[in-house]
Every structure is written in C-alpha cells, then in structure tokens.
Amino acid sequence: MEINPKTGEPVWLFPFEFLAEGDSFFIPTLNQEEMVSIVLDRAKAVNIKVRAYPTTHDKIIGIRVWRLS
C-alpha cells in the first residue's frame, strides 16, 4: 500500500468509471474534508459527477461517494 507522505493517508484509486449511476463506495479516513475535496477534484478531472459526504460505516469514520452521472 502506498502512503501519501503529505497526508499520511493511503493513495486511493477511485472506481468512477466502473460505477453505475446511483452506485456508491466508502472510503475510511479521519481527514474527511480533505478527502471529499480530493474525490471531487478527481471526479471532475474525468468528467464524472459525484456527491461525497462525511459519514460512518460500521462505526468507521470516512466518506461515502455516489456517482450522479
């Protein structure tokens, strides 16, 4: 696993192209605001619309990302 030295977080590969409209995925992270920003920037770079919100899943803090189009 590759770790980003700036954030201390894993380097994530986002599955935007493989998601159907309405599908979602969860990213565990303690730095929710920064991760939402990263996800939105990467989605914009590949011309895919997503929505991302801070949330918890099975008591794990992170964000959930939905593909809109």
C-alpha positions in Angstrom: 0.0 0.0 0.0 1.3 3.4 -1.0 1.1 6.2 1.7 0.9 9.9 0.8 3.7 11.5 2.8 1.9 14.8 2.9 -1.3 13.5 4.4 -0.3 10.1 5.9 -3.3 8.6 4.2 -3.2 5.7 1.7 -3.1 6.6 -2.0 -6.6 5.8 -3.3 -7.7 4.7 -6.8 -11.2 5.8 -7.4 -13.5 3.4 -9.4 -15.6 6.2 -11.0 -15.7 4.6 -14.5 -16.9 1.3 -13.1 -19.8 2.7 -11.1 -23.3 2.8 -12.5 -25.3 6.0 -11.8 -26.5 5.8 -8.2 -23.8 3.4 -7.0 -21.6 4.4 -4.1 -18.4 3.4 -2.3 -17.0 4.2 1.2 -13.5 5.5 2.0 -12.3 5.2 5.6 -10.5 8.4 6.6 -10.1 10.6 9.6 -9.5 13.6 7.3 -13.0 13.8 5.8 -12.9 17.4 4.5 -9.7 16.9 2.6 -10.8 13.5 1.2 -14.1 15.0 -0.1 -12.1 17.7 -1.8 -9.7 15.1 -3.4 -12.6 13.0 -4.6 -14.5 15.9 -6.1 -11.3 17.1 -7.9 -10.5 13.6 -9.3 -14.1 13.1 -10.5 -14.1 16.5 -12.2 -10.8 15.6 -14.0 -12.5 12.5 -15.6 -15.8 14.5 -16.3 -17.9 12.4 -13.9 -20.4 14.0 -11.4 -20.3 12.6 -7.9 -21.6 13.6 -4.5 -19.4 12.9 -1.4 -20.4 13.3 2.3 -18.7 12.6 5.6 -20.3 9.6 7.3 -19.6 6.5 9.3 -19.9 2.9 8.2 -19.9 0.0 10.8 -18.5 2.6 13.3 -15.7 3.6 11.0 -15.3 7.3 10.2 -14.9 8.2 6.5 -16.8 9.5 3.5 -19.4 7.9 1.1 -19.2 8.8 -2.6 -22.2 8.4 -5.0 -21.9 8.6 -8.8 -24.6 11.0 -10.1 -23.8 10.8 -13.8 
